Amino acid sequence: MEEYASARLLELVQRALAAEGVRAVAPVSGGALLPLAAKRRFIGEIEREHGLLPLLRVGSTLSAVSSDPAIAALLKAVDPHDLFERWRRLERFTHSRHRVVVRDRGPRRLVAEHTGPPGAPPGTAEDALVLGVLTALLSLCGARNIRVAAGGAAPVTVFSDGAFTAPPPGSGSGLWRFTWSSVAPAPGTGAEDRNRGEAARTRRLFAADPARRWTLGCLSAELGVPARSLQRRLAGAGGFSGLLAAVRSEVAAELLLSGDHPVGVIGFACGYADQPHFTRRFAQRTAMTPAVYRSVFRSPAPGGREGRAGGPAERTP
């Protein structure tokens, strides 16, 4: 089976290179995916001609695509550890052949490794690209004074003082050590929300970040209402689990009809564990799979073409 890569990611590479005055033409795709071999050739040529630093800086363009469902879900992470957990779920949804595995962690540090199947590890260009994106996401999620080192026995500091200053070493380019001094707190519930009923406030919070691993305890803390009292007050609206399921399916339905985002990306952005879980839960509420729902209810695009409803099962970020 042929493996695939994200066309959006290569668009970001092209945009970041253009900002540095480097002209590079990304492979063209008719949809959200393109063959993995095309991605590897493209970023391999960039590494040979310009080195790894331009690939590390690709994350500087992420703020321009924050409306993308997957990027938006990643940017709502409450801290670096939550960000890496969300990234892990995104890899599972996209059936990525390469994974970022957390090897060690602490309150203000994290060690991760970019790995692949036996005998097929990521190349240095792929390591640099993913490292650059994750480092940018850390900053956008509120981590302060980020420092990143790469390499095995003799790690090299590649990011400090808000900029990439050196490429990863040739050996161990996929082994990364992240540290940060603090995380800027996310904005709390607005004053205008405090006069709403708990069910309405809960819906608002769920809809703002459906990808979050919501529990009754964290919802209770967000609303400032004891968990037992909150359970009673939400009972008439379907309860905690019923409200969360309803909001996730509503947000998913809106995304299915409003863009060409792959079904797997939408499932990740809405907090489902994996694509079968998304399909099963969505069908329970709508009697249709996500792909069928999109084909039935979505208006044709100009010229009579329907938006792309899905993609090959094997792909990589």
Secondary structure, 3 states (H helix, E strand, C coil): CCCEEEHHHHHHHHHHHHHCCCCCCCCCCCCCEEEHHHHHHHHHHHHHHHCCHHHHHHHHHHHHHCCCHHHHHHHCCCCHHHHHHHHHHHHHHCCCCCEEEEEEEECCEEEEEEECCCCCCCCHHHHHHHHHHHHHHHHHCCEECCEEEECCCCCEEEEECCEECCCCCCCCCCEEEEECCEECCCCCCCHHHCCCCHHHHHHHHHHHCCCCCCCHHHHHHHHCCCHHHHHHHHHHHCHHHHHHHHHHHHHHHHHHHHCCCCHHHHHHHCCCCCHHHHHHHHHHHHCCCHHHHHHHHCCCCCCCCCCCCCCCCCEEC
